[in-house]
Amino acid sequence: MGAGPKQTHTLPAAYAIPVLEVVDRWGIEDAQLLGPFGLSRQDLADPNRAFPLDVALDIYERAVALTGDPALGIYLGLQMRATAHGILGFAAMSASSLREAIQEIGDRLGYSDVANFSRAFRRWTGKTPRAYRTG
């Protein structure tokens, strides 16, 4: 039995914008970093645009090569905010437990309690939030 088609994971293109902002400190222009990938800052700003994770890694590795700074990730981490990842990221990074994260997301989406949100989540995904989190 075959394993089926290989799943390609993607990342919103906007996640590369902080890389552009950091490499700008070295005087590296957008085209120097993104040109080899056929991308521009305008492409990254498109909310519907995404690219495979390997492209995101290639962009980051190119940024490290252009800056000559292997600690580039530290600069990126220092400028990241929990809100950069939307409601889900904020809830995941600020909550002390999975239940608290689910409550935060449910509240923001207008659900009055965790049970109602969990039922809706199961309808949307076919899994409970806990099962979804564990894969």
Contacts in CASP RR format, 6 or more apart in sequence:
PFRMAT RR
TARGET T0000
AUTHOR 0000-0000-0000
METHOD contacts of the structure
MODEL  1
MGAGPKQTHTLPAAYAIPVLEVVDRWGIEDAQLLGPFGLSRQDLADPNRA
FPLDVALDIYERAVALTGDPALGIYLGLQMRATAHGILGFAAMSASSLRE
AIQEIGDRLGYSDVANFSRAFRRWTGKTPRAYRTG
8 52 0 8 1.000
9 52 0 8 1.000
9 53 0 8 1.000
10 50 0 8 1.000
10 51 0 8 1.000
10 52 0 8 1.000
10 53 0 8 1.000
11 50 0 8 1.000
11 51 0 8 1.000
11 52 0 8 1.000
11 53 0 8 1.000
11 56 0 8 1.000
12 47 0 8 1.000
12 49 0 8 1.000
12 50 0 8 1.000
13 39 0 8 1.000
13 43 0 8 1.000
13 44 0 8 1.000
13 45 0 8 1.000
13 46 0 8 1.000
13 49 0 8 1.000
13 50 0 8 1.000
13 51 0 8 1.000
14 44 0 8 1.000
14 45 0 8 1.000
14 47 0 8 1.000
14 49 0 8 1.000
15 56 0 8 1.000
16 34 0 8 1.000
16 39 0 8 1.000
16 44 0 8 1.000
16 56 0 8 1.000
16 59 0 8 1.000
17 41 0 8 1.000
17 44 0 8 1.000
17 45 0 8 1.000
18 76 0 8 1.000
18 79 0 8 1.000
18 80 0 8 1.000
18 84 0 8 1.000
19 33 0 8 1.000
19 59 0 8 1.000
19 60 0 8 1.000
19 63 0 8 1.000
19 76 0 8 1.000
20 30 0 8 1.000
20 33 0 8 1.000
20 34 0 8 1.000
20 41 0 8 1.000
20 44 0 8 1.000
21 79 0 8 1.000
22 63 0 8 1.000
22 72 0 8 1.000
22 75 0 8 1.000
22 76 0 8 1.000
22 79 0 8 1.000
23 33 0 8 1.000
23 63 0 8 1.000
23 66 0 8 1.000
23 67 0 8 1.000
23 72 0 8 1.000
25 75 0 8 1.000
26 66 0 8 1.000
26 67 0 8 1.000
26 69 0 8 1.000
28 63 0 8 1.000
28 66 0 8 1.000
28 67 0 8 1.000
30 40 0 8 1.000
30 41 0 8 1.000
31 40 0 8 1.000
32 66 0 8 1.000
33 59 0 8 1.000
33 62 0 8 1.000
33 63 0 8 1.000
33 66 0 8 1.000
34 40 0 8 1.000
34 41 0 8 1.000
34 43 0 8 1.000
34 44 0 8 1.000
34 59 0 8 1.000
36 62 0 8 1.000
37 51 0 8 1.000
37 55 0 8 1.000
37 58 0 8 1.000
37 59 0 8 1.000
39 51 0 8 1.000
43 49 0 8 1.000
60 72 0 8 1.000
60 73 0 8 1.000
63 72 0 8 1.000
64 70 0 8 1.000
64 72 0 8 1.000
69 75 0 8 1.000
82 89 0 8 1.000
82 90 0 8 1.000
82 93 0 8 1.000
82 94 0 8 1.000
83 90 0 8 1.000
85 92 0 8 1.000
85 93 0 8 1.000
87 104 0 8 1.000
87 105 0 8 1.000
87 108 0 8 1.000
87 109 0 8 1.000
88 105 0 8 1.000
90 104 0 8 1.000
91 100 0 8 1.000
91 101 0 8 1.000
91 102 0 8 1.000
91 104 0 8 1.000
91 105 0 8 1.000
91 108 0 8 1.000
92 101 0 8 1.000
94 104 0 8 1.000
95 101 0 8 1.000
95 103 0 8 1.000
95 104 0 8 1.000
98 129 0 8 1.000
98 130 0 8 1.000
98 133 0 8 1.000
99 114 0 8 1.000
102 114 0 8 1.000
102 117 0 8 1.000
102 118 0 8 1.000
102 121 0 8 1.000
102 129 0 8 1.000
103 114 0 8 1.000
103 117 0 8 1.000
105 117 0 8 1.000
106 114 0 8 1.000
106 117 0 8 1.000
109 117 0 8 1.000
111 117 0 8 1.000
111 120 0 8 1.000
117 129 0 8 1.000
118 128 0 8 1.000
118 129 0 8 1.000
121 127 0 8 1.000
121 128 0 8 1.000
121 129 0 8 1.000
121 132 0 8 1.000
122 128 0 8 1.000
125 132 0 8 1.000
END
